[in-house]
Amino acid sequence: MINNAIIEELTVWSTPLFVTQMPDHDFLKEALLAAVYQQKATQTTAIESQIAPKAKYALHESTLDFLDLADANVMEAKRALEELILEIAASVNHAFWPEDMEADAHIIESWYHVTQKGGYHDAHSHPNCSWCGIYYLEPGDAHIEGNGGLNRFYDPRVNAEHYADPGTAYLGGHGVWDFTPTEGQVIIFPSYLKHSALPYFGDKDRVVIAFNSIIEAY
């Protein structure tokens, strides 16, 4: 209360991001890495998806159906990721879904990135889906300061920094948020959020599985 006035804070248009650990990562990791490198060995071009190849450098990207491989461990990873997505979507939307509504999460596109020294992916967002995610299967040396390989997320409030003074200090002053991955982490975020993979300078491969998903109600 200030000067006998009640001031209520309303947080609107916030952007939720969720970070968790992949279930059974220790069990799945080696089999998933084997599937990634087996498919990478068959690639005839670095960017097999053929999507925005000029926005990517020193990395290999699969076609957009990696988690649809007929492999038991890959299928288990897809199932676990879809369960995480559904849990998040249900939590965020619980006030907006009918009480008796049932829903499923479906990963409609998925791909790996194997990034080598100097590799990066320019800023972009993912259309035609509701939730996106990155599973850090092997983040390589990204956790070591100076090696890069971080994922950068960009403030979706396009005019947030059109003016700066002490009253806007809470905005952060940068318009970006950098996420340092560790092995087995999964980050899930809304599809409208622009993000990039900053240049990576580690010696080990940086291997991630990325995915787009939709939610269907019944």
N, C-alpha and C positions, 0 to 999 in steps of 0.2 A: 504494500500500500504506500503510495506516494502522495503527499498533500491530501490525504483522505480519499484519494481516488484508487479504485481497484483496477489494476492493469493486468489483463489476461494475455498470456503469450500464446499465439497460434502458430504452429509450424505447418506450413502449407507447401505443396510441391516439393517435398523432400524426395531424394533418390535413394532407395534402399539397395544396398549391396550385402551379400551374405558370404561368409568364409567358413569353411568347415574342413574336416579331414575325410578323405575318401574311405568309406568302409572297406575293410579287407585289402587296403593298399599293399601291405607287406606281402600278402598272398598273391595279389594280382600283378604286381609290378613287373617281374621278370617275363611273365607270359605276354603281357601287353607290349613291353619293349620288343620282344621277339617278333610279335605280329607287326609292329611298326617297321622294324628294320627289314623284315621279310618283304613287306609291300614296297618299302622305299627302294629296295634292290631291283624291283621290276619297273620303276618309274622311267619313262622315256623323256620326261622334262621335269624341271625342278618344281614347277607349279602345275601339278596335274589337274587341279580344279579349273585352271584357265581364268580364274577370277583375279582381276587387278594385279597382274604379275609385276608391273612397274612399281607397285607400292611395297614390294617385298624384295629383300636382298639377302643372299647367302643363307637361304633356308629352303627346305623341301616341304611341300604341302601335298597332301593326298587329295584324291577326289572326295566328294562330300558325303561319303557313305561308309566311313571307316568302321563305325560301331555297328554296322549291319553285316560285318563279316561272320561267316558260319564257323565261329570259334567259341568254345564254351566260355573261356575267360573274357573275351570281348563282349559276349552277350551278357555275362554277369555284370561287367562294368556298366553296360548300358542300362541294365535293370536298376542297379544301385543309383546311378545318376538320375534316372527318371523318378525314383522315389524321393530323392533330395529335392528335385525341382518341384514335385507336387506338394511336398511338405511346406516349402517356402511359399509357393503360390497360394496355398490354402490359408497360410498364416496372414499374408499380406491382404488377402481379399475376404477374410472371414466376415467382415461387416457388410460386404456387398453381395455375397453369394446367398441364395435362398438356403434356409436351414436344412432342407432335405436334398440339396444338390449333391450329386456324386461327380467326381472328375478324375481324369487321367492325364498324365503328362506324357508327351510323345516327343522324343528327339527326332527331328525331321532331317537334320543335317549334322554331320560330324566329320572331323578331319584331324590329322596330326600336323604338327610343325616340328621339324627337326632343324634347329637353328645352330649354325656354326659361327665361328669367330667373325665378328663384324656384321652379323645378321640383324635385321630389324624388320618391323612391319609398321607402315605409316598409319596415321589416325584414320579410323573408320567406324561405322556402326553396322548393325546387321538387320536388314529389313525382313519383313514377312515372317516374323516369329515374335513371341512375347518375352521369353527369358533365354539368356545366353550364359555360357559358362566356359571356364578354362580349368582343366584338370592338369596339375603340374606333376606329370609322371616322373620326370627327371629334370629338375630345373638347372642341373649342371652347377656352375660356379656363380649363379646369379646372386646368391646370398652373401658373397664376399664383396666388400665395399670396393667400388671402382670397376667391377666387372659388368655393370649394366644388366641388361636382360630383364629389367623390371617392366611390369605392365603399368602404363600411365592411363588414368581415366580423366576425362575432361568435363569441367563444370557445364552442365546443360543449360544453365541460366545465361543466355547469350549476352545480356547487358549487365551482368553482375559487376563488371569491372570498368564501367564507363566513367566512373569517378571514384577517387580514393581520398579519404581523410581518416582521422582516428575513429570516426563513427562507422567505418566499413572494415575495420581490422578483423572482425569476425569472419569475413569472407575468405580469409586465408592469404590473399595477396598474390596468388599464383594462378588460380583457375584450374589447377590440376591436382590430382592425388596419385602418388606413386605407390605401387604395391610390390613389396619384395616377397617373392614366392619361396616357399620351402617345400620339400618333397612330400607328395601325397595330398597337398592342399587342393581344394576346389573353391573357386570363386564364382558366384552366380549373380548376374546383374540384369537389369531390364535392357531390352534390345536397343532402345533409343540412345543409350549412353555411349558416346564416342570414346574410343580407347586405342592404344597403340602398344607395340612392344618396342621398348627402347633398344638401341644398339647393344649387342651382347659381345663381351670380349673374353669370356671364359675359354678354357682349353677343352672342357668336356662339352658334348652335345647338350643342348637345352631341348628337352622333348616334352611337348604338351599335347593334350587332346582337347580340342575345342568343340563346342556343340551349340546348336540352336534348337529351341523347343517351342511347342505350342501346348495349350491346355484345352482339352475337350470335355464338355459337360454332358451328362446323361441323367 
